[in-house]
C-alpha cells in the first residue's frame, strides 16, 4: 500500500476505533501495548494516563475495560483494527510482527530482539531505519522509549519518513 494512502487511512479510521474503545478523540497517536510481562504492563498502564495519546493494552482474557480516558485494556482486537494503530510496544514474544509492519505500525521493541536483521533504531537526523528500541526489559526504559518517540511524533516529516521506512521492510 502506498505511504500517503496508509497515513490517510490511519487518520480517517482511527476515530472509529477510538469511538469503539471509548478513547479521547483529540489524542492523535494510537498505541497498542503487547507485552508478556504483566508487572511491567501494570506499571506502564498507570503512567500512560499522563501522556497525550490513546493506548490499547492487550491483555489476554480481559473484556474491553476502560482504565482511563486514554487507556483501555482488551483482548478483543481484530486484524482489521491493526491499520488504525500508529505504534506497537512489544517484546520478543510477539507473533506475526511482519503483519504489523505491513500496516505501517512502528514497533518499539527490545534492542536484543531476534528481528535485528530487519529492525534498527530510527535516526531522525538521517531519516534512516524503522523502529524505536529499549535497552532493558523494565518499566523505566520502556516508558522512556515511549516518551522519546512521542517527542519525535510531533514532527510530521519525521513520522512520515519513519512509516515509509517501516513499510519498506
N, C-alpha and C positions, 0 to 999 in steps of 0.2 A: 504494500500500500504506500502511496506517495506521502511524503512528510507533511505537506500542507493539509492533505485530507485527514491524516491521523490527528493532527493538532486540532483541526476544526471539529472533527467528530468527538474528540475528548471533551472539548469545551461545551458542545451542544448537549451531549448526553450525560455529562457528569451531574447536571442539575437533576436529572431523572433519578439517578442513584441517590443523590443527597436527599431528595424527597422521600424515596422509598425507605431510607435508613434514618430519617429524622435529623439530618445534619444541617448545620448552618450553611446557607447558600452563598453568603458573602465570602467565605473562605475559598480561595481559588484552587489550591492544591489539594489533591485527594490521595491519601496514602493507604496502603494495605500492609498491615503488620503480620508477618507469618514466621514467628519464631517458635521453636520447640520448648525452650526453657520457660516454664510458667512463672517462675520467680522474677525473671527479667521482664516478662510481659506485664506482670502486676505493677512493678515499679515504674516502668515506662508509661503505662496507662495513666497513672496518677500525675505524671509530669506533662503528658501530651495536652492536657486540658488548657495549658498556658500558651500553646502555640497557635498561630493563625492559619490552621489547616484543618481539613477533615480527616479523621483516622478511622479505619475499619480494622479492628483487631480480630484476626481469625483465631477462634478458639473452638476446637473440635467438640461437638456435642452441645453447644450452647445455642439456644434460640436467640434471635436478634434481641439485643438488650441495649438500650441507650444508657451509657455510663455518664455522659456529659453532653453539652451542646455540640461538641465537635468530636466525640469519641463514642463509637458503637462497637460492641462485641457481637460476633456472629460466626456461625459455621456455614451459613446458607448463602454462599456466593457461587453464582453460576459462571460458566466460562464466558457467556455473553457479557457479563459485568466487567470482565478484565479490562476491556478497552477504556473504561471510564477512569481507571486509576492512573495516576502520574508516576507513582513510585511504589516499590515494594521493599520492605525491610525484611531480610531473610537470613537464614544461616545455611550451613552446608547440607542440611536435610531437606532442602526444597526440592520438590519433584517438578519436572517439566519447566524448568527455568526458561528454556528456549521459547515456550509458548507465551510467557510474559514479555520476553524481549521482542518477539514478533509483533506485539501490540504496542510497542513503543514505551513500555513501562521500565523506568530506570531502576536498576537494583542497587540497594545499599546492602552490602554483603561483607563477610569477613575477608580480610586480606589473605587469609590462609585457606581460601576456598579451593575446591577442586576444578573450578572453571577458569583458572588463571590463564589458560591459553586464549580465552575469549574476553575476559573482563580485566580492565585496567582502570586505575583511578583517573577520573576526569581532570584535565588540566585546562581551566578556563582561559588562561593566557594564550594557549596554543590551539584551543578548541579540539583537543585530542582526547581520545579514549571514551569510555562508555559507562562508568559506574562510580559510585562513592563507596569507600571501604572503611571499615573499622578494624582496629588492630587487635583488640581483645574482646572476647565474648563476655562482656559485662555491661551493666546498665549505663554506666557513665560514658563509655566510649561510643556505645550505640546512640545514646541521646546526643552526644556531641556531634556525631556524624549527621544525624537528622537536622540539627540546628545549622550545621555548616552548609548542608545542601539547601536549606530554606533561604539562607543568605544568598546563595547563587541563583536560586529560583526567581529572585526579584528582578533579574536581568533577562528579559525575554530572548535576546540574541543568544546568550549562553545556553539557556534552556533549550532553544530550538536546535542548536548545534549538538547538544547532548542527546536529545531524542533522535536526531539524524544519525549520530554515531551508534546509538542502541539499535536502530532499525537496520543498520548496515552489517550487523553481525551475521 
